[in-house]
Amino acid sequence: MQITTTDRLDSVPAEAWNALVGPDSNPFLSHAFLAGLERHGCLGERWGWLPRHILIHEEGLLVAALPLYLKFNSYGELVFDWNWADAYRRSGREYYPKMVSTTPYTPVTAPRRLIHPEADQEMLEVALHAALLELARQFEVSSVHLLFPPETELTRMQAQHQEALPLLTRCDVQFHWHNQGFADFDDHLARFNASGRKKVKRERRRVQEAGITVEVLHGHELDAAAWDDWQRFYESTFDKRGGYATLSRAFFAELGAQLGERVVVIFARYEGQRVAGALLLKSDDTLYGRHWGCDEEFHSLHFELCYYQGIEYAIAKGLKHFEPGAQGEHKVWRGFEPTLTWSAHWLADADFSAAIAAHLVNERRHMQRYREEMVGHLPFRQAE
């Protein structure tokens, strides 16, 4: 067994990496997505994301990997630890660098430990964590963060490594849609109470009455002009709301060419011109909403492109779930159900770790209560 690290995923053959990803072909773990971020300048020193992926080979075959980044800020993680960093600073210590295992800029639950299906899973899980701990000591990081792992993987991590790498667990709430075998969008709305159906239909009608038409394309179907339009919409969101448009046109266009049907772009047209767009990705059973932007503001257009069109697409394609992104209580009355997401954290300083652990007990309790409260606001009929 040979354990190495790489700062360039292009050094790993795409076929070997994708063999670890699993049967559902999660696009955010794919070689095309992760290597594309590196290749097109979406990561690196400018953004504070330095790849340090852990690789394990057996007899020349890649059998396990851990996507990993050395971080010098907390930007683009979507599990917010700014207060932890500030507390470290006020106590006279340095919080950065730290290490993060996640998909950059992507709050999507997905396995963090990638293991070949024919390999010894438990042995390789232990080996990956031993390598992670050694790397953390080598770089003298303050902490290690594994963001958005499935809850089952988090449970296994805690059981296997609580002594060598004691992990603190944290939870948050996202809002996800689940397909109940709906025949079409009206069938989906049949679950709603009368008030909820009326609100959704009114929003959709406003978009139609404005003269908006919708165009749905897959990644390989966009030409250069369409990618130009998409990039303009994407960047406009950051121009209006602040932040940094880290993803480049070259990244999007290459991702569309490589992933094809797994990239979905929904454009809105007004008087023949594209005026807005939403970009989504999909696995075998789940649709993921990622980015949106527009040239002109139209009433309810954001909800139409980012939510209702996504639900229609998921029903038409027989997808089981639709995750439209992080946060957003406004999604609840549109039929998206509150769902817990998870993260795991190791802090090198024992005293600080103990203080954070005490804080997280209360935070988890609060998030679970919040989820229960949001369930009460779902627009479904009382029998549901």
C-alpha positions as a LaTeX table, in Angstrom:
\begin{tabular}{lrrr}
\hline
Residue & $x$ (\AA) & $y$ (\AA) & $z$ (\AA) \\
\hline
Met1 & 0.00 & 0.00 & 0.00 \\
Gln2 & 1.47 & 3.34 & $-1.13$ \\
Ile3 & 0.13 & 6.56 & 0.41 \\
Thr4 & 0.92 & 9.84 & $-1.35$ \\
Thr5 & $-0.51$ & 13.33 & $-1.78$ \\
Thr6 & $-0.94$ & 15.44 & $-4.88$ \\
Asp7 & $-1.55$ & 19.14 & $-5.39$ \\
Arg8 & $-2.81$ & 18.56 & $-8.95$ \\
Leu9 & $-5.67$ & 16.19 & $-9.67$ \\
Asp10 & $-4.69$ & 16.10 & $-13.34$ \\
Ser11 & $-1.80$ & 13.89 & $-12.18$ \\
Val12 & $-4.43$ & 11.20 & $-11.51$ \\
Pro13 & $-6.06$ & 9.52 & $-14.55$ \\
Ala14 & $-9.71$ & 10.49 & $-14.77$ \\
Glu15 & $-10.81$ & 6.88 & $-15.21$ \\
Ala16 & $-8.97$ & 5.77 & $-12.05$ \\
Trp17 & $-10.44$ & 8.62 & $-9.98$ \\
Asn18 & $-13.99$ & 8.14 & $-11.25$ \\
Ala19 & $-13.83$ & 4.43 & $-10.39$ \\
Leu20 & $-13.78$ & 5.52 & $-6.72$ \\
Val21 & $-16.76$ & 7.86 & $-6.95$ \\
Gly22 & $-19.47$ & 5.22 & $-6.76$ \\
Pro23 & $-22.48$ & 4.04 & $-8.69$ \\
Asp24 & $-24.60$ & 7.22 & $-8.56$ \\
Ser25 & $-22.03$ & 9.25 & $-10.55$ \\
Asn26 & $-22.15$ & 12.26 & $-8.22$ \\
Pro27 & $-20.98$ & 15.10 & $-10.50$ \\
Phe28 & $-19.32$ & 17.07 & $-7.68$ \\
Leu29 & $-16.90$ & 14.22 & $-6.96$ \\
Ser30 & $-16.08$ & 13.63 & $-10.60$ \\
His31 & $-12.61$ & 14.20 & $-11.99$ \\
Ala32 & $-14.12$ & 16.66 & $-14.48$ \\
Phe33 & $-15.50$ & 18.87 & $-11.70$ \\
Leu34 & $-12.64$ & 18.78 & $-9.19$ \\
Ala35 & $-9.76$ & 18.83 & $-11.69$ \\
Gly36 & $-11.57$ & 21.47 & $-13.73$ \\
Leu37 & $-11.65$ & 23.81 & $-10.73$ \\
Glu38 & $-7.87$ & 23.50 & $-10.44$ \\
Arg39 & $-7.17$ & 23.70 & $-14.18$ \\
His40 & $-9.20$ & 26.86 & $-14.76$ \\
Gly41 & $-7.95$ & 28.97 & $-11.87$ \\
Cys42 & $-10.99$ & 28.59 & $-9.61$ \\
Leu43 & $-8.73$ & 27.44 & $-6.75$ \\
Gly44 & $-5.15$ & 28.19 & $-5.73$ \\
Glu45 & $-3.42$ & 30.89 & $-3.70$ \\
Arg46 & $-5.65$ & 33.67 & $-5.04$ \\
Trp47 & $-8.70$ & 32.09 & $-3.45$ \\
Gly48 & $-7.00$ & 30.40 & $-0.47$ \\
Trp49 & $-7.71$ & 26.84 & $-1.66$ \\
Leu50 & $-4.55$ & 24.71 & $-2.06$ \\
Pro51 & $-5.21$ & 21.10 & $-3.14$ \\
Arg52 & $-3.51$ & 18.40 & $-1.02$ \\
His53 & $-5.44$ & 15.28 & $-2.04$ \\
Ile54 & $-4.54$ & 12.01 & $-0.30$ \\
Leu55 & $-4.14$ & 8.99 & $-2.59$ \\
Ile56 & $-3.70$ & 5.31 & $-1.77$ \\
His57 & $-2.45$ & 2.82 & $-4.37$ \\
Glu58 & $-2.18$ & $-0.95$ & $-4.14$ \\
Glu59 & $-0.03$ & $-2.66$ & $-6.77$ \\
Gly60 & $-0.30$ & 0.42 & $-8.94$ \\
Leu61 & $-4.11$ & 0.64 & $-8.72$ \\
Leu62 & $-5.75$ & 3.68 & $-7.12$ \\
Val63 & $-7.94$ & 2.19 & $-4.39$ \\
Ala64 & $-8.77$ & 5.17 & $-2.15$ \\
Ala65 & $-8.62$ & 8.95 & $-2.04$ \\
Leu66 & $-9.60$ & 11.89 & 0.15 \\
Pro67 & $-10.21$ & 15.22 & $-1.62$ \\
Leu68 & $-8.41$ & 17.68 & 0.65 \\
Tyr69 & $-7.49$ & 21.37 & 0.67 \\
Leu70 & $-5.12$ & 23.47 & 2.74 \\
Lys71 & $-7.11$ & 26.62 & 3.53 \\
Phe72 & $-6.01$ & 30.13 & 4.44 \\
Asn73 & $-9.54$ & 31.51 & 4.82 \\
Ser74 & $-13.07$ & 30.17 & 5.28 \\
Tyr75 & $-14.45$ & 31.39 & 1.98 \\
Gly76 & $-16.57$ & 29.08 & $-0.15$ \\
Glu77 & $-17.12$ & 26.35 & 2.45 \\
Leu78 & $-20.78$ & 27.01 & 3.42 \\
Val79 & $-20.18$ & 25.65 & 6.93 \\
Phe80 & $-19.39$ & 28.85 & 8.72 \\
Asp81 & $-16.57$ & 28.97 & 11.27 \\
Trp82 & $-15.71$ & 32.69 & 11.16 \\
Asn83 & $-16.47$ & 32.97 & 14.89 \\
Trp84 & $-14.10$ & 30.10 & 15.65 \\
Ala85 & $-11.35$ & 31.87 & 13.71 \\
Asp86 & $-12.05$ & 35.11 & 15.55 \\
Ala87 & $-11.91$ & 33.37 & 18.94 \\
Tyr88 & $-8.57$ & 31.81 & 18.01 \\
Arg89 & $-7.25$ & 35.24 & 17.01 \\
Arg90 & $-8.44$ & 36.89 & 20.22 \\
Ser91 & $-6.72$ & 34.18 & 22.25 \\
Gly92 & $-3.43$ & 35.00 & 20.51 \\
Arg93 & $-3.32$ & 31.95 & 18.22 \\
Glu94 & $-3.52$ & 31.41 & 14.47 \\
Tyr95 & $-6.56$ & 29.60 & 13.08 \\
Tyr96 & $-5.18$ & 29.44 & 9.53 \\
Pro97 & $-4.00$ & 27.35 & 7.86 \\
Lys98 & $-6.56$ & 24.63 & 8.37 \\
Met99 & $-7.49$ & 21.56 & 6.30 \\
Val100 & $-10.86$ & 20.98 & 4.66 \\
Ser101 & $-12.26$ & 17.95 & 2.87 \\
Thr102 & $-15.19$ & 19.03 & 0.72 \\
Thr103 & $-16.16$ & 20.04 & $-2.80$ \\
Pro104 & $-15.21$ & 23.73 & $-3.05$ \\
Tyr105 & $-18.09$ & 26.22 & $-3.16$ \\
Thr106 & $-20.60$ & 23.35 & $-3.03$ \\
Pro107 & $-22.90$ & 22.61 & $-0.05$ \\
Val108 & $-23.85$ & 19.13 & $-1.30$ \\
Thr109 & $-23.84$ & 16.00 & 0.86 \\
Ala110 & $-21.44$ & 13.47 & $-0.66$ \\
Pro111 & $-18.91$ & 10.89 & 0.56 \\
Arg112 & $-15.61$ & 12.42 & 1.63 \\
Arg113 & $-13.67$ & 9.12 & 1.63 \\
Leu114 & $-13.61$ & 7.63 & $-1.85$ \\
Ile115 & $-12.84$ & 3.90 & $-1.89$ \\
His116 & $-12.80$ & 1.43 & $-4.77$ \\
Pro117 & $-15.84$ & $-0.88$ & $-4.46$ \\
Glu118 & $-13.66$ & $-4.02$ & $-4.70$ \\
Ala119 & $-11.14$ & $-2.89$ & $-2.06$ \\
Asp120 & $-11.08$ & $-3.47$ & 1.72 \\
Gln121 & $-13.21$ & $-0.52$ & 2.84 \\
Glu122 & $-12.54$ & $-0.59$ & 6.57 \\
Met123 & $-8.77$ & $-0.98$ & 6.20 \\
Leu124 & $-8.61$ & 1.90 & 3.71 \\
Glu125 & $-10.80$ & 4.14 & 5.86 \\
Val126 & $-8.34$ & 3.68 & 8.72 \\
Ala127 & $-5.40$ & 4.32 & 6.38 \\
Leu128 & $-6.97$ & 7.53 & 5.03 \\
His129 & $-7.52$ & 8.91 & 8.51 \\
Ala130 & $-4.00$ & 8.02 & 9.61 \\
Ala131 & $-2.69$ & 9.86 & 6.55 \\
Leu132 & $-4.97$ & 12.83 & 7.27 \\
Leu133 & $-3.72$ & 13.09 & 10.86 \\
Glu134 & $-0.09$ & 12.86 & 9.74 \\
Leu135 & $-0.64$ & 15.59 & 7.13 \\
Ala136 & $-2.33$ & 17.81 & 9.72 \\
Arg137 & 0.71 & 17.49 & 11.97 \\
Gln138 & 3.10 & 18.05 & 9.09 \\
Phe139 & 1.44 & 21.36 & 8.14 \\
Glu140 & 0.79 & 22.30 & 11.79 \\
Val141 & $-2.83$ & 23.20 & 11.05 \\
Ser142 & $-5.22$ & 24.36 & 13.74 \\
Ser143 & $-7.99$ & 22.06 & 12.62 \\
Val144 & $-9.40$ & 19.57 & 10.12 \\
His145 & $-12.94$ & 19.89 & 8.74 \\
Leu146 & $-14.92$ & 17.28 & 6.79 \\
Leu147 & $-17.91$ & 19.07 & 5.33 \\
Phe148 & $-21.26$ & 17.60 & 4.21 \\
Pro149 & $-20.51$ & 13.88 & 4.65 \\
Pro150 & $-23.52$ & 11.54 & 4.69 \\
Glu151 & $-24.69$ & 10.88 & 8.23 \\
Thr152 & $-23.84$ & 7.17 & 7.85 \\
Glu153 & $-20.24$ & 8.03 & 6.94 \\
Leu154 & $-19.99$ & 10.46 & 9.85 \\
Thr155 & $-21.12$ & 7.72 & 12.25 \\
Arg156 & $-18.47$ & 5.36 & 10.90 \\
Met157 & $-15.77$ & 8.04 & 11.23 \\
Gln158 & $-16.61$ & 8.61 & 14.87 \\
Ala159 & $-16.68$ & 4.91 & 15.71 \\
Gln160 & $-13.36$ & 4.18 & 13.98 \\
His161 & $-11.25$ & 7.19 & 14.90 \\
Gln162 & $-12.53$ & 8.75 & 18.08 \\
Glu163 & $-9.20$ & 8.29 & 19.89 \\
Ala164 & $-6.69$ & 9.19 & 17.17 \\
Leu165 & $-8.79$ & 11.88 & 15.49 \\
Pro166 & $-11.71$ & 12.82 & 17.79 \\
Leu167 & $-14.38$ & 14.47 & 15.67 \\
Leu168 & $-16.90$ & 17.06 & 16.78 \\
Thr169 & $-20.18$ & 16.92 & 14.88 \\
Arg170 & $-22.14$ & 19.87 & 13.65 \\
Cys171 & $-25.48$ & 20.05 & 11.83 \\
Asp172 & $-27.36$ & 22.57 & 9.72 \\
Val173 & $-30.64$ & 22.62 & 7.81 \\
Gln174 & $-31.18$ & 22.67 & 4.06 \\
Phe175 & $-34.47$ & 22.39 & 2.17 \\
His176 & $-34.89$ & 19.47 & $-0.23$ \\
Trp177 & $-37.70$ & 18.27 & $-2.50$ \\
His178 & $-38.56$ & 14.58 & $-2.70$ \\
Asn179 & $-40.37$ & 12.88 & $-5.55$ \\
Gln180 & $-43.39$ & 10.88 & $-4.37$ \\
Gly181 & $-43.86$ & 9.31 & $-7.80$ \\
Phe182 & $-45.55$ & 12.40 & $-9.22$ \\
Ala183 & $-46.87$ & 12.23 & $-12.77$ \\
Asp184 & $-46.38$ & 15.96 & $-13.39$ \\
Phe185 & $-46.18$ & 19.33 & $-11.62$ \\
Asp186 & $-49.93$ & 19.46 & $-11.00$ \\
Asp187 & $-49.69$ & 16.07 & $-9.32$ \\
His188 & $-46.98$ & 17.52 & $-7.07$ \\
Leu189 & $-49.25$ & 20.49 & $-6.25$ \\
Ala190 & $-52.08$ & 18.12 & $-5.33$ \\
Arg191 & $-50.23$ & 17.50 & $-2.03$ \\
Phe192 & $-50.56$ & 21.20 & $-1.15$ \\
Asn193 & $-53.35$ & 22.81 & 0.81 \\
Ala194 & $-55.52$ & 25.27 & $-1.07$ \\
Ser195 & $-53.57$ & 28.35 & 0.05 \\
Gly196 & $-50.22$ & 26.80 & $-0.91$ \\
Arg197 & $-51.43$ & 25.78 & $-4.38$ \\
Lys198 & $-52.80$ & 29.26 & $-4.98$ \\
Lys199 & $-49.50$ & 30.96 & $-4.11$ \\
Val200 & $-47.41$ & 28.71 & $-6.38$ \\
Lys201 & $-49.83$ & 29.00 & $-9.31$ \\
Arg202 & $-49.89$ & 32.80 & $-8.93$ \\
Glu203 & $-46.09$ & 33.00 & $-9.07$ \\
Arg204 & $-45.90$ & 30.80 & $-12.17$ \\
Arg205 & $-48.69$ & 32.76 & $-13.86$ \\
Arg206 & $-46.86$ & 36.06 & $-13.30$ \\
Val207 & $-43.85$ & 34.75 & $-15.21$ \\
Gln208 & $-46.02$ & 33.58 & $-18.10$ \\
Glu209 & $-47.95$ & 36.87 & $-18.22$ \\
Ala210 & $-44.66$ & 38.79 & $-18.42$ \\
Gly211 & $-44.02$ & 37.09 & $-21.75$ \\
Ile212 & $-41.17$ & 34.87 & $-20.51$ \\
Thr213 & $-40.38$ & 31.61 & $-22.30$ \\
Val214 & $-38.11$ & 28.89 & $-20.93$ \\
Glu215 & $-35.31$ & 27.02 & $-22.71$ \\
Val216 & $-33.75$ & 23.90 & $-21.15$ \\
Leu217 & $-30.35$ & 22.75 & $-22.45$ \\
His218 & $-27.82$ & 20.12 & $-21.36$ \\
Gly219 & $-24.12$ & 20.79 & $-21.07$ \\
His220 & $-23.13$ & 19.49 & $-24.50$ \\
Glu221 & $-25.96$ & 21.43 & $-26.19$ \\
Leu222 & $-24.75$ & 24.94 & $-25.31$ \\
Asp223 & $-22.80$ & 26.81 & $-27.98$ \\
Ala224 & $-20.25$ & 29.57 & $-27.35$ \\
Ala225 & $-22.91$ & 32.29 & $-27.30$ \\
Ala226 & $-24.98$ & 30.39 & $-24.74$ \\
Trp227 & $-21.96$ & 29.97 & $-22.44$ \\
Asp228 & $-21.24$ & 33.70 & $-22.82$ \\
Asp229 & $-24.79$ & 34.45 & $-21.73$ \\
Trp230 & $-24.54$ & 32.03 & $-18.80$ \\
Gln231 & $-21.26$ & 33.50 & $-17.57$ \\
Arg232 & $-22.73$ & 37.00 & $-17.69$ \\
Phe233 & $-25.72$ & 35.90 & $-15.59$ \\
Tyr234 & $-23.50$ & 34.04 & $-13.11$ \\
Glu235 & $-21.18$ & 37.00 & $-12.57$ \\
Ser236 & $-24.09$ & 39.44 & $-12.30$ \\
Thr237 & $-25.29$ & 37.76 & $-9.11$ \\
Phe238 & $-21.98$ & 38.48 & $-7.38$ \\
Asp239 & $-21.87$ & 42.01 & $-8.79$ \\
Lys240 & $-25.28$ & 42.72 & $-7.24$ \\
Arg241 & $-24.91$ & 40.91 & $-3.92$ \\
Gly242 & $-21.19$ & 40.98 & $-3.21$ \\
Gly243 & $-18.68$ & 38.14 & $-3.07$ \\
Tyr244 & $-16.46$ & 36.76 & $-5.78$ \\
Ala245 & $-17.37$ & 35.02 & $-9.03$ \\
Thr246 & $-14.73$ & 32.32 & $-8.65$ \\
Leu247 & $-15.94$ & 30.00 & $-11.41$ \\
Ser248 & $-14.76$ & 30.84 & $-14.92$ \\
Arg249 & $-16.44$ & 30.52 & $-18.30$ \\
Ala250 & $-13.76$ & 28.02 & $-19.34$ \\
Phe251 & $-14.61$ & 25.87 & $-16.31$ \\
Phe252 & $-18.33$ & 25.84 & $-17.07$ \\
Ala253 & $-17.88$ & 25.17 & $-20.78$ \\
Glu254 & $-15.46$ & 22.30 & $-20.19$ \\
Leu255 & $-17.71$ & 20.85 & $-17.48$ \\
Gly256 & $-20.66$ & 20.92 & $-19.87$ \\
Ala257 & $-18.65$ & 19.23 & $-22.61$ \\
Gln258 & $-17.36$ & 16.50 & $-20.29$ \\
Leu259 & $-20.47$ & 15.80 & $-18.21$ \\
Gly260 & $-23.03$ & 16.39 & $-20.96$ \\
Glu261 & $-26.49$ & 15.34 & $-19.71$ \\
Arg262 & $-25.40$ & 15.81 & $-16.09$ \\
Val263 & $-25.21$ & 19.59 & $-16.59$ \\
Val264 & $-28.57$ & 21.34 & $-17.01$ \\
Val265 & $-28.90$ & 25.04 & $-17.90$ \\
Ile266 & $-32.34$ & 26.65 & $-17.83$ \\
Phe267 & $-32.58$ & 29.97 & $-19.66$ \\
Ala268 & $-35.39$ & 32.54 & $-19.60$ \\
Arg269 & $-36.08$ & 34.47 & $-22.81$ \\
Tyr270 & $-37.87$ & 37.79 & $-23.13$ \\
Glu271 & $-38.63$ & 39.25 & $-26.56$ \\
Gly272 & $-36.30$ & 36.66 & $-28.06$ \\
Gln273 & $-33.29$ & 37.46 & $-25.87$ \\
Arg274 & $-31.91$ & 35.45 & $-22.97$ \\
Val275 & $-32.40$ & 37.52 & $-19.82$ \\
Ala276 & $-31.72$ & 35.00 & $-17.02$ \\
Gly277 & $-30.37$ & 31.54 & $-16.36$ \\
Ala278 & $-29.99$ & 28.82 & $-13.74$ \\
Leu279 & $-27.35$ & 26.07 & $-13.76$ \\
Leu280 & $-28.01$ & 22.67 & $-12.19$ \\
Leu281 & $-26.16$ & 19.36 & $-12.05$ \\
Lys282 & $-27.53$ & 15.87 & $-11.55$ \\
Ser283 & $-26.51$ & 12.43 & $-10.40$ \\
Asp284 & $-28.44$ & 9.27 & $-11.23$ \\
Asp285 & $-31.21$ & 10.11 & $-8.75$ \\
Thr286 & $-30.75$ & 13.72 & $-7.59$ \\
Leu287 & $-30.91$ & 17.17 & $-9.17$ \\
Tyr288 & $-28.75$ & 19.90 & $-7.61$ \\
Gly289 & $-29.44$ & 23.60 & $-8.05$ \\
Arg290 & $-26.21$ & 25.59 & $-8.05$ \\
His291 & $-26.17$ & 29.08 & $-9.59$ \\
Trp292 & $-28.48$ & 31.72 & $-10.99$ \\
Gly293 & $-28.27$ & 35.19 & $-12.50$ \\
Cys294 & $-30.17$ & 37.68 & $-14.65$ \\
Asp295 & $-29.87$ & 40.82 & $-16.77$ \\
Glu296 & $-33.37$ & 42.03 & $-15.94$ \\
Glu297 & $-35.58$ & 41.56 & $-12.89$ \\
Phe298 & $-38.98$ & 39.96 & $-13.46$ \\
His299 & $-41.45$ & 39.16 & $-10.72$ \\
Ser300 & $-41.05$ & 35.53 & $-9.49$ \\
Leu301 & $-38.58$ & 34.62 & $-12.27$ \\
His302 & $-35.95$ & 33.42 & $-9.79$ \\
Phe303 & $-38.44$ & 31.00 & $-8.24$ \\
Glu304 & $-39.58$ & 29.76 & $-11.65$ \\
Leu305 & $-36.08$ & 28.99 & $-12.95$ \\
Cys306 & $-34.46$ & 27.79 & $-9.72$ \\
Tyr307 & $-37.33$ & 25.85 & $-8.13$ \\
Tyr308 & $-40.38$ & 25.14 & $-10.26$ \\
Gln309 & $-38.53$ & 24.31 & $-13.46$ \\
Gly310 & $-36.21$ & 22.09 & $-11.44$ \\
Ile311 & $-39.16$ & 20.20 & $-9.96$ \\
Glu312 & $-40.69$ & 19.77 & $-13.42$ \\
Tyr313 & $-37.38$ & 18.51 & $-14.78$ \\
Ala314 & $-36.88$ & 16.07 & $-11.88$ \\
Ile315 & $-40.38$ & 14.64 & $-12.38$ \\
Ala316 & $-39.90$ & 14.29 & $-16.13$ \\
Lys317 & $-36.55$ & 12.51 & $-15.67$ \\
Gly318 & $-37.71$ & 10.30 & $-12.80$ \\
Leu319 & $-35.24$ & 11.77 & $-10.30$ \\
Lys320 & $-35.94$ & 11.09 & $-6.63$ \\
His321 & $-34.63$ & 14.30 & $-5.04$ \\
Phe322 & $-33.97$ & 17.95 & $-5.81$ \\
Glu323 & $-31.54$ & 19.92 & $-3.63$ \\
Pro324 & $-31.72$ & 23.60 & $-4.65$ \\
Gly325 & $-28.80$ & 24.83 & $-2.52$ \\
Ala326 & $-28.07$ & 26.00 & 1.01 \\
Gln327 & $-30.32$ & 28.06 & 3.28 \\
Gly328 & $-33.60$ & 29.72 & 2.32 \\
Glu329 & $-36.71$ & 29.43 & 4.51 \\
His330 & $-38.72$ & 30.74 & 1.55 \\
Lys331 & $-38.31$ & 27.29 & $-0.01$ \\
Val332 & $-40.54$ & 25.68 & 2.63 \\
Trp333 & $-43.90$ & 26.96 & 1.39 \\
Arg334 & $-42.84$ & 25.97 & $-2.13$ \\
Gly335 & $-42.67$ & 22.33 & $-1.08$ \\
Phe336 & $-39.03$ & 21.85 & $-0.03$ \\
Glu337 & $-38.69$ & 19.91 & 3.22 \\
Pro338 & $-36.19$ & 20.81 & 5.98 \\
Thr339 & $-33.34$ & 18.29 & 6.06 \\
Leu340 & $-30.36$ & 18.04 & 8.39 \\
Thr341 & $-26.86$ & 18.20 & 6.91 \\
Trp342 & $-23.67$ & 17.35 & 8.77 \\
Ser343 & $-20.02$ & 18.20 & 9.20 \\
Ala344 & $-17.17$ & 16.84 & 11.34 \\
His345 & $-14.35$ & 18.85 & 12.93 \\
Trp346 & $-11.06$ & 18.10 & 14.68 \\
Leu347 & $-9.23$ & 20.87 & 16.55 \\
Ala348 & $-5.63$ & 20.44 & 17.60 \\
Asp349 & $-5.94$ & 22.57 & 20.73 \\
Ala350 & $-7.59$ & 20.42 & 23.41 \\
Asp351 & $-8.96$ & 23.35 & 25.44 \\
Phe352 & $-10.43$ & 25.06 & 22.40 \\
Ser353 & $-11.86$ & 21.73 & 21.22 \\
Ala354 & $-13.61$ & 21.26 & 24.57 \\
Ala355 & $-15.12$ & 24.75 & 24.40 \\
Ile356 & $-16.36$ & 24.19 & 20.83 \\
Ala357 & $-17.78$ & 20.78 & 21.81 \\
Ala358 & $-19.87$ & 22.39 & 24.55 \\
His359 & $-21.10$ & 25.04 & 22.13 \\
Leu360 & $-22.04$ & 22.46 & 19.49 \\
Val361 & $-24.30$ & 20.57 & 21.92 \\
Asn362 & $-26.50$ & 23.65 & 22.14 \\
Glu363 & $-26.18$ & 24.47 & 18.45 \\
Arg364 & $-27.29$ & 20.96 & 17.41 \\
Arg365 & $-30.27$ & 21.16 & 19.76 \\
His366 & $-31.22$ & 24.52 & 18.27 \\
Met367 & $-30.91$ & 23.27 & 14.68 \\
Gln368 & $-33.05$ & 20.22 & 15.40 \\
Arg369 & $-35.73$ & 22.41 & 16.96 \\
Tyr370 & $-35.50$ & 24.76 & 13.99 \\
Arg371 & $-36.02$ & 21.85 & 11.60 \\
Glu372 & $-39.09$ & 20.72 & 13.55 \\
Glu373 & $-40.48$ & 24.27 & 13.45 \\
Met374 & $-39.97$ & 24.47 & 9.68 \\
Val375 & $-41.80$ & 21.16 & 9.20 \\
Gly376 & $-44.81$ & 22.91 & 10.70 \\
His377 & $-44.74$ & 25.49 & 7.89 \\
Leu378 & $-44.86$ & 23.00 & 5.01 \\
Pro379 & $-47.83$ & 23.72 & 2.71 \\
Phe380 & $-49.04$ & 20.13 & 2.53 \\
Arg381 & $-52.59$ & 19.09 & 3.35 \\
Gln382 & $-53.20$ & 18.19 & 6.97 \\
Ala383 & $-53.28$ & 14.46 & 6.19 \\
Glu384 & $-49.70$ & 14.71 & 4.89 \\
\hline
\end{tabular}
